């Protein structure tokens, strides 16, 4: 876990190792989520980067008879 300091302008610097591991780049937009007493930054990804990210997911499941209209 890394520690950062909040600047007088309410800015933080994301540590280099985190930026590299997450593939972050300058100017990239982030979603800011307040959740359970903490702040989470979620990088927005280009739709082209999302291609194939669900590859191999198991989509089979049993349906109930009542869920049909």
SVG drawing of the C-alpha trace seen along z (x, -y; Angstrom):
<svg xmlns="http://www.w3.org/2000/svg" viewBox="-46 -25 53 50">
<polyline fill="none" stroke="black" stroke-width="0.4" points="0.0,0.0 1.2,-3.5 0.7,-6.7 0.0,-10.0 -0.4,-13.6 -3.3,-15.8 -2.0,-19.2 -3.5,-22.6 -5.3,-22.3 -6.8,-18.9 -4.6,-17.0 -2.7,-13.7 0.1,-12.1 -0.5,-8.4 2.8,-6.5 4.8,-5.5 4.5,-1.8 0.7,-2.0 0.6,-4.1 2.7,-1.5 0.8,1.5 -2.6,-0.1 -1.4,-1.4 -2.4,-4.9 -1.4,-7.8 -1.4,-11.6 -4.7,-13.2 -6.7,-10.0 -10.1,-10.5 -11.0,-8.8 -14.3,-8.1 -14.3,-9.1 -16.4,-7.0 -17.1,-7.5 -17.7,-4.1 -17.9,-2.9 -15.8,-5.7 -13.1,-5.6 -12.4,-7.2 -11.9,-4.9 -10.5,-6.1 -11.7,-4.0 -9.9,-4.7 -12.1,-5.2 -11.1,-2.9 -11.5,-3.4 -14.1,-1.0 -11.4,0.5 -9.4,1.5 -12.4,3.4 -12.6,5.8 -12.3,9.4 -12.1,8.6 -15.0,11.0 -13.4,13.8 -13.9,17.2 -16.6,16.0 -19.2,18.7 -22.6,17.4 -24.6,20.5 -27.1,20.6 -30.5,22.3 -33.5,20.2 -36.7,20.4 -39.9,21.0 -41.5,18.0 -39.0,15.4 -40.6,15.5 -43.4,13.1"/>
</svg>
